[in-house]
């Protein structure tokens, strides 16, 4: 009789079967030659693959947000630098006779 252990994680559920070898990223589920996965195991594997896809999508969106935030921060720093430069330039030209 096969057993499974479902662990709640922060962003999904991780399933482990002691009778099946672990899966690498992007690899399709494997079974032993003499056994076929039960319907429950097939559903759980499908759910795990869907969770991996969702996590990958969330990570991609997170990276895109970080890129946007860093670009915005760089623009703000350049804007502040230009304002300081303009202020000093106006102060020096106003004092000239």
N, CA, C and O atoms as a GROMACS GRO file, in nm:
protein
  388
    1UNK      N    1   0.084  -0.117   0.000
    1UNK     CA    2   0.000   0.000   0.000
    1UNK      C    3   0.090   0.125   0.000
    1UNK      O    4   0.181   0.137   0.081
    2UNK      N    5   0.060   0.214  -0.092
    2UNK     CA    6   0.140   0.336  -0.101
    2UNK      C    7   0.082   0.442  -0.010
    2UNK      O    8  -0.040   0.454   0.006
    3UNK      N    9   0.171   0.520   0.050
    3UNK     CA   10   0.125   0.630   0.134
    3UNK      C   11   0.184   0.759   0.079
    3UNK      O   12   0.285   0.758   0.009
    4UNK      N   13   0.120   0.869   0.112
    4UNK     CA   14   0.175   0.997   0.072
    4UNK      C   15   0.169   1.091   0.191
    4UNK      O   16   0.090   1.074   0.283
    5UNK      N   17   0.256   1.190   0.185
    5UNK     CA   18   0.265   1.288   0.292
    5UNK      C   19   0.247   1.426   0.229
    5UNK      O   20   0.328   1.468   0.147
    6UNK      N   21   0.142   1.495   0.267
    6UNK     CA   22   0.116   1.629   0.213
    6UNK      C   23   0.156   1.732   0.317
    6UNK      O   24   0.108   1.729   0.430
    7UNK      N   25   0.244   1.822   0.279
    7UNK     CA   26   0.291   1.927   0.370
    7UNK      C   27   0.247   2.062   0.316
    7UNK      O   28   0.274   2.094   0.200
    8UNK      N   29   0.181   2.140   0.398
    8UNK     CA   30   0.144   2.276   0.358
    8UNK      C   31   0.267   2.363   0.363
    8UNK      O   32   0.336   2.368   0.464
    9UNK      N   33   0.294   2.432   0.254
    9UNK     CA   34   0.406   2.526   0.248
    9UNK      C   35   0.348   2.666   0.232
    9UNK      O   36   0.227   2.684   0.221
   10UNK      N   37   0.435   2.763   0.232
   10UNK     CA   38   0.388   2.902   0.223
   10UNK      C   39   0.316   2.927   0.091
   10UNK      O   40   0.213   2.995   0.090
   11UNK      N   41   0.368   2.875  -0.019
   11UNK     CA   42   0.311   2.905  -0.150
   11UNK      C   43   0.255   2.781  -0.219
   11UNK      O   44   0.241   2.782  -0.341
   12UNK      N   45   0.223   2.678  -0.148
   12UNK     CA   46   0.167   2.561  -0.214
   12UNK      C   47   0.176   2.439  -0.127
   12UNK      O   48   0.204   2.446  -0.007
   13UNK      N   49   0.153   2.327  -0.190
   13UNK     CA   50   0.155   2.200  -0.118
   13UNK      C   51   0.261   2.113  -0.182
   13UNK      O   52   0.269   2.105  -0.305
   14UNK      N   53   0.341   2.048  -0.102
   14UNK     CA   54   0.444   1.960  -0.152
   14UNK      C   55   0.406   1.816  -0.119
   14UNK      O   56   0.371   1.785  -0.005
   15UNK      N   57   0.412   1.730  -0.217
   15UNK     CA   58   0.373   1.590  -0.198
   15UNK      C   59   0.496   1.502  -0.212
   15UNK      O   60   0.580   1.524  -0.300
   16UNK      N   61   0.507   1.403  -0.126
   16UNK     CA   62   0.618   1.310  -0.132
   16UNK      C   63   0.564   1.166  -0.124
   16UNK      O   64   0.482   1.135  -0.038
   17UNK      N   65   0.610   1.082  -0.214
   17UNK     CA   66   0.573   0.941  -0.210
   17UNK      C   67   0.700   0.861  -0.186
   17UNK      O   68   0.797   0.878  -0.260
   18UNK      N   69   0.702   0.775  -0.086
   18UNK     CA   70   0.824   0.699  -0.060
   18UNK      C   71   0.854   0.596  -0.168
   18UNK      O   72   0.970   0.558  -0.184
   19UNK      N   73   0.754   0.551  -0.245
   19UNK     CA   74   0.777   0.447  -0.345
   19UNK      C   75   0.815   0.504  -0.482
   19UNK      O   76   0.841   0.428  -0.574
   20UNK      N   77   0.817   0.636  -0.496
   20UNK     CA   78   0.849   0.696  -0.624
   20UNK      C   79   0.975   0.780  -0.611
   20UNK      O   80   0.994   0.848  -0.510
   21UNK      N   81   1.061   0.777  -0.712
   21UNK     CA   82   1.182   0.859  -0.704
   21UNK      C   83   1.147   1.008  -0.715
   21UNK      O   84   1.041   1.040  -0.770
   22UNK      N   85   1.230   1.098  -0.665
   22UNK     CA   86   1.200   1.241  -0.672
   22UNK      C   87   1.207   1.293  -0.814
   22UNK      O   88   1.280   1.239  -0.898
   23UNK      N   89   1.130   1.398  -0.842
   23UNK     CA   90   1.127   1.457  -0.975
   23UNK      C   91   1.216   1.580  -0.978
   23UNK      O   92   1.220   1.657  -0.882
   24UNK      N   93   1.288   1.598  -1.087
   24UNK     CA   94   1.366   1.719  -1.108
   24UNK      C   95   1.278   1.822  -1.177
   24UNK      O   96   1.172   1.787  -1.229
   25UNK      N   97   1.321   1.947  -1.179
   25UNK     CA   98   1.244   2.052  -1.242
   25UNK      C   99   1.226   2.023  -1.392
   25UNK      O  100   1.322   1.990  -1.461
   26UNK      N  101   1.104   2.034  -1.440
   26UNK     CA  102   1.075   2.013  -1.580
   26UNK      C  103   1.063   1.867  -1.620
   26UNK      O  104   1.040   1.837  -1.737
   27UNK      N  105   1.077   1.776  -1.527
   27UNK     CA  106   1.072   1.634  -1.558
   27UNK      C  107   0.930   1.582  -1.538
   27UNK      O  108   0.860   1.624  -1.446
   28UNK      N  109   0.890   1.493  -1.625
   28UNK     CA  110   0.757   1.434  -1.611
   28UNK      C  111   0.761   1.326  -1.503
   28UNK      O  112   0.866   1.265  -1.481
   29UNK      N  113   0.650   1.300  -1.436
   29UNK     CA  114   0.648   1.199  -1.329
   29UNK      C  115   0.685   1.060  -1.382
   29UNK      O  116   0.644   1.021  -1.492
   30UNK      N  117   0.764   0.988  -1.303
   30UNK     CA  118   0.805   0.852  -1.341
   30UNK      C  119   0.744   0.753  -1.244
   30UNK      O  120   0.718   0.785  -1.128
   31UNK      N  121   0.721   0.634  -1.291
   31UNK     CA  122   0.671   0.528  -1.204
   31UNK      C  123   0.763   0.407  -1.222
   31UNK      O  124   0.840   0.400  -1.318
   32UNK      N  125   0.752   0.314  -1.131
   32UNK     CA  126   0.825   0.189  -1.147
   32UNK      C  127   0.760   0.108  -1.257
   32UNK      O  128   0.642   0.126  -1.286
   33UNK      N  129   0.837   0.019  -1.319
   33UNK     CA  130   0.787  -0.057  -1.433
   33UNK      C  131   0.670  -0.148  -1.394
   33UNK      O  132   0.583  -0.173  -1.477
   34UNK      N  133   0.667  -0.197  -1.273
   34UNK     CA  134   0.565  -0.294  -1.235
   34UNK      C  135   0.443  -0.228  -1.169
   34UNK      O  136   0.350  -0.299  -1.132
   35UNK      N  137   0.442  -0.099  -1.153
   35UNK     CA  138   0.328  -0.033  -1.090
   35UNK      C  139   0.275   0.079  -1.178
   35UNK      O  140   0.349   0.138  -1.257
   36UNK      N  141   0.149   0.106  -1.163
   36UNK     CA  142   0.087   0.220  -1.229
   36UNK      C  143   0.039   0.314  -1.119
   36UNK      O  144  -0.007   0.268  -1.015
   37UNK      N  145   0.050   0.444  -1.141
   37UNK     CA  146   0.002   0.536  -1.038
   37UNK      C  147  -0.150   0.527  -1.024
   37UNK      O  148  -0.222   0.508  -1.122
   38UNK      N  149  -0.195   0.540  -0.902
   38UNK     CA  150  -0.339   0.539  -0.879
   38UNK      C  151  -0.396   0.673  -0.924
   38UNK      O  152  -0.323   0.766  -0.955
   39UNK      N  153  -0.527   0.680  -0.927
   39UNK     CA  154  -0.592   0.802  -0.970
   39UNK      C  155  -0.556   0.918  -0.875
   39UNK      O  156  -0.533   1.030  -0.919
   40UNK      N  157  -0.552   0.890  -0.745
   40UNK     CA  158  -0.516   0.993  -0.648
   40UNK      C  159  -0.374   1.043  -0.672
   40UNK      O  160  -0.350   1.163  -0.668
   41UNK      N  161  -0.282   0.951  -0.696
   41UNK     CA  162  -0.144   0.991  -0.722
   41UNK      C  163  -0.134   1.075  -0.849
   41UNK      O  164  -0.057   1.171  -0.854
   42UNK      N  165  -0.209   1.039  -0.952
   42UNK     CA  166  -0.208   1.116  -1.076
   42UNK      C  167  -0.260   1.257  -1.052
   42UNK      O  168  -0.205   1.354  -1.105
   43UNK      N  169  -0.365   1.269  -0.974
   43UNK     CA  170  -0.420   1.401  -0.943
   43UNK      C  171  -0.321   1.482  -0.862
   43UNK      O  172  -0.303   1.601  -0.887
   44UNK      N  173  -0.257   1.419  -0.766
   44UNK     CA  174  -0.160   1.490  -0.682
   44UNK      C  175  -0.039   1.536  -0.762
   44UNK      O  176   0.012   1.645  -0.740
   45UNK      N  177   0.008   1.454  -0.855
   45UNK     CA  178   0.120   1.493  -0.940
   45UNK      C  179   0.079   1.610  -1.028
   45UNK      O  180   0.157   1.703  -1.047
   46UNK      N  181  -0.042   1.606  -1.082
   46UNK     CA  182  -0.091   1.717  -1.164
   46UNK      C  183  -0.098   1.845  -1.081
   46UNK      O  184  -0.062   1.952  -1.130
   47UNK      N  185  -0.146   1.834  -0.957
   47UNK     CA  186  -0.152   1.951  -0.870
   47UNK      C  187  -0.013   2.006  -0.840
   47UNK      O  188   0.007   2.128  -0.840
   48UNK      N  189   0.082   1.917  -0.816
   48UNK     CA  190   0.217   1.963  -0.787
   48UNK      C  191   0.278   2.034  -0.907
   48UNK      O  192   0.345   2.136  -0.891
   49UNK      N  193   0.257   1.981  -1.027
   49UNK     CA  194   0.308   2.046  -1.147
   49UNK      C  195   0.243   2.182  -1.167
   49UNK      O  196   0.309   2.277  -1.209
   50UNK      N  197   0.113   2.192  -1.137
   50UNK     CA  198   0.044   2.320  -1.148
   50UNK      C  199   0.099   2.420  -1.046
   50UNK      O  200   0.115   2.538  -1.076
   51UNK      N  201   0.129   2.372  -0.925
   51UNK     CA  202   0.186   2.459  -0.823
   51UNK      C  203   0.324   2.509  -0.864
   51UNK      O  204   0.358   2.625  -0.842
   52UNK      N  205   0.405   2.421  -0.924
   52UNK     CA  206   0.537   2.463  -0.971
   52UNK      C  207   0.524   2.571  -1.077
   52UNK      O  208   0.599   2.669  -1.076
   53UNK      N  209   0.428   2.553  -1.169
   53UNK     CA  210   0.407   2.653  -1.273
   53UNK      C  211   0.365   2.786  -1.212
   53UNK      O  212   0.412   2.891  -1.254
   54UNK      N  213   0.276   2.782  -1.113
   54UNK     CA  214   0.229   2.903  -1.047
   54UNK      C  215   0.344   2.972  -0.975
   54UNK      O  216   0.359   3.094  -0.984
   55UNK      N  217   0.427   2.896  -0.903
   55UNK     CA  218   0.541   2.955  -0.833
   55UNK      C  219   0.640   3.018  -0.931
   55UNK      O  220   0.694   3.125  -0.904
   56UNK      N  221   0.662   2.952  -1.044
   56UNK     CA  222   0.754   3.007  -1.145
   56UNK      C  223   0.698   3.138  -1.201
   56UNK      O  224   0.772   3.234  -1.224
   57UNK      N  225   0.566   3.142  -1.225
   57UNK     CA  226   0.503   3.264  -1.275
   57UNK      C  227   0.514   3.377  -1.174
   57UNK      O  228   0.544   3.490  -1.210
   58UNK      N  229   0.490   3.346  -1.046
   58UNK     CA  230   0.501   3.448  -0.941
   58UNK      C  231   0.645   3.499  -0.930
   58UNK      O  232   0.666   3.619  -0.909
   59UNK      N  233   0.742   3.412  -0.943
   59UNK     CA  234   0.882   3.453  -0.936
   59UNK      C  235   0.917   3.544  -1.053
   59UNK      O  236   0.989   3.642  -1.037
   60UNK      N  237   0.867   3.511  -1.172
   60UNK     CA  238   0.893   3.596  -1.288
   60UNK      C  239   0.833   3.734  -1.267
   60UNK      O  240   0.898   3.835  -1.296
   61UNK      N  241   0.710   3.741  -1.218
   61UNK     CA  242   0.646   3.870  -1.191
   61UNK      C  243   0.722   3.948  -1.084
   61UNK      O  244   0.735   4.070  -1.094
   62UNK      N  245   0.773   3.879  -0.983
   62UNK     CA  246   0.850   3.944  -0.878
   62UNK      C  247   0.977   4.007  -0.935
   62UNK      O  248   1.012   4.120  -0.901
   63UNK      N  249   1.045   3.933  -1.023
   63UNK     CA  250   1.166   3.986  -1.085
   63UNK      C  251   1.135   4.108  -1.171
   63UNK      O  252   1.212   4.204  -1.173
   64UNK      N  253   1.023   4.105  -1.242
   64UNK     CA  254   0.984   4.220  -1.325
   64UNK      C  255   0.953   4.342  -1.237
   64UNK      O  256   0.988   4.454  -1.273
   65UNK      N  257   0.888   4.320  -1.122
   65UNK     CA  258   0.860   4.430  -1.031
   65UNK      C  259   0.989   4.490  -0.977
   65UNK      O  260   1.002   4.612  -0.969
   66UNK      N  261   1.084   4.404  -0.939
   66UNK     CA  262   1.212   4.454  -0.889
   66UNK      C  263   1.284   4.537  -0.995
   66UNK      O  264   1.344   4.640  -0.963
   67UNK      N  265   1.280   4.493  -1.121
   67UNK     CA  266   1.342   4.570  -1.228
   67UNK      C  267   1.276   4.707  -1.242
   67UNK      O  268   1.344   4.808  -1.259
   68UNK      N  269   1.143   4.710  -1.236
   68UNK     CA  270   1.071   4.837  -1.249
   68UNK      C  271   1.103   4.930  -1.132
   68UNK      O  272   1.125   5.049  -1.151
   69UNK      N  273   1.107   4.875  -1.010
   69UNK     CA  274   1.137   4.958  -0.892
   69UNK      C  275   1.278   5.014  -0.899
   69UNK      O  276   1.300   5.130  -0.866
   70UNK      N  277   1.374   4.933  -0.942
   70UNK     CA  278   1.512   4.982  -0.948
   70UNK      C  279   1.528   5.087  -1.057
   70UNK      O  280   1.604   5.182  -1.040
   71UNK      N  281   1.458   5.072  -1.169
   71UNK     CA  282   1.462   5.174  -1.273
   71UNK      C  283   1.403   5.305  -1.223
   71UNK      O  284   1.458   5.412  -1.247
   72UNK      N  285   1.291   5.296  -1.153
   72UNK     CA  286   1.227   5.416  -1.098
   72UNK      C  287   1.318   5.484  -0.995
   72UNK      O  288   1.330   5.607  -0.995
   73UNK      N  289   1.381   5.406  -0.909
   73UNK     CA  290   1.471   5.464  -0.808
   73UNK      C  291   1.590   5.533  -0.876
   73UNK      O  292   1.632   5.639  -0.831
   74UNK      N  293   1.643   5.474  -0.981
   74UNK     CA  294   1.754   5.537  -1.053
   74UNK      C  295   1.712   5.668  -1.117
   74UNK      O  296   1.788   5.764  -1.117
   75UNK      N  297   1.590   5.673  -1.172
   75UNK     CA  298   1.540   5.797  -1.230
   75UNK      C  299   1.523   5.904  -1.124
   75UNK      O  300   1.554   6.021  -1.149
   76UNK      N  301   1.475   5.868  -1.006
   76UNK     CA  302   1.459   5.966  -0.898
   76UNK      C  303   1.594   6.023  -0.852
   76UNK      O  304   1.605   6.142  -0.825
   77UNK      N  305   1.694   5.937  -0.844
   77UNK     CA  306   1.827   5.983  -0.802
   77UNK      C  307   1.884   6.079  -0.906
   77UNK      O  308   1.942   6.182  -0.870
   78UNK      N  309   1.869   6.047  -1.034
   78UNK     CA  310   1.917   6.138  -1.139
   78UNK      C  311   1.842   6.270  -1.135
   78UNK      O  312   1.903   6.376  -1.154
   79UNK      N  313   1.712   6.266  -1.112
   79UNK     CA  314   1.633   6.389  -1.104
   79UNK      C  315   1.682   6.477  -0.988
   79UNK      O  316   1.699   6.598  -1.003
   80UNK      N  317   1.704   6.416  -0.872
   80UNK     CA  318   1.752   6.491  -0.756
   80UNK      C  319   1.891   6.550  -0.784
   80UNK      O  320   1.918   6.665  -0.748
   81UNK      N  321   1.978   6.474  -0.847
   81UNK     CA  322   2.111   6.521  -0.881
   81UNK      C  323   2.104   6.642  -0.975
   81UNK      O  324   2.179   6.738  -0.958
   82UNK      N  325   2.014   6.638  -1.072
   82UNK     CA  326   1.999   6.749  -1.166
   82UNK      C  327   1.942   6.873  -1.096
   82UNK      O  328   1.982   6.985  -1.127
   83UNK      N  329   1.849   6.852  -1.004
   83UNK     CA  330   1.796   6.967  -0.931
   83UNK      C  331   1.903   7.034  -0.846
   83UNK      O  332   1.909   7.157  -0.841
   84UNK      N  333   1.985   6.956  -0.780
   84UNK     CA  334   2.093   7.013  -0.698
   84UNK      C  335   2.192   7.088  -0.787
   84UNK      O  336   2.237   7.197  -0.753
   85UNK      N  337   2.224   7.029  -0.902
   85UNK     CA  338   2.314   7.095  -0.996
   85UNK      C  339   2.254   7.227  -1.044
   85UNK      O  340   2.324   7.328  -1.050
   86UNK      N  341   2.126   7.228  -1.078
   86UNK     CA  342   2.059   7.349  -1.124
   86UNK      C  343   2.057   7.455  -1.014
   86UNK      O  344   2.078   7.574  -1.041
   87UNK      N  345   2.031   7.414  -0.892
   87UNK     CA  346   2.027   7.508  -0.781
   87UNK      C  347   2.163   7.576  -0.762
   87UNK      O  348   2.170   7.698  -0.749
   88UNK      N  349   2.272   7.495  -0.762
   88UNK     CA  350   2.405   7.552  -0.747
   88UNK      C  351   2.439   7.643  -0.866
   88UNK      O  352   2.500   7.749  -0.847
   89UNK      N  353   2.401   7.603  -0.984
   89UNK     CA  354   2.428   7.684  -1.103
   89UNK      C  355   2.357   7.819  -1.093
   89UNK      O  356   2.417   7.922  -1.124
   90UNK      N  357   2.231   7.821  -1.049
   90UNK     CA  358   2.158   7.947  -1.034
   90UNK      C  359   2.216   8.032  -0.922
   90UNK      O  360   2.221   8.154  -0.935
   91UNK      N  361   2.259   7.970  -0.813
   91UNK     CA  362   2.318   8.045  -0.704
   91UNK      C  363   2.448   8.112  -0.747
   91UNK      O  364   2.475   8.226  -0.707
   92UNK      N  365   2.528   8.044  -0.826
   92UNK     CA  366   2.656   8.101  -0.870
   92UNK      C  367   2.636   8.211  -0.973
   92UNK      O  368   2.710   8.310  -0.972
   93UNK      N  369   2.539   8.198  -1.061
   93UNK     CA  370   2.518   8.300  -1.164
   93UNK      C  371   2.446   8.423  -1.108
   93UNK      O  372   2.465   8.533  -1.160
   94UNK      N  373   2.364   8.408  -1.005
   94UNK     CA  374   2.295   8.523  -0.946
   94UNK      C  375   2.392   8.615  -0.872
   94UNK      O  376   2.370   8.736  -0.870
   95UNK      N  377   2.497   8.562  -0.814
   95UNK     CA  378   2.592   8.641  -0.736
   95UNK      C  379   2.691   8.715  -0.824
   95UNK      O  380   2.760   8.805  -0.775
   96UNK      N  381   2.701   8.681  -0.950
   96UNK     CA  382   2.799   8.746  -1.038
   96UNK      C  383   2.757   8.889  -1.068
   96UNK      O  384   2.638   8.915  -1.087
   97UNK      N  385   2.856   8.985  -1.071
   97UNK     CA  386   2.822   9.127  -1.098
   97UNK      C  387   2.783   9.154  -1.241
   97UNK      O  388   2.752   9.268  -1.276
   0.00000   0.00000   0.00000
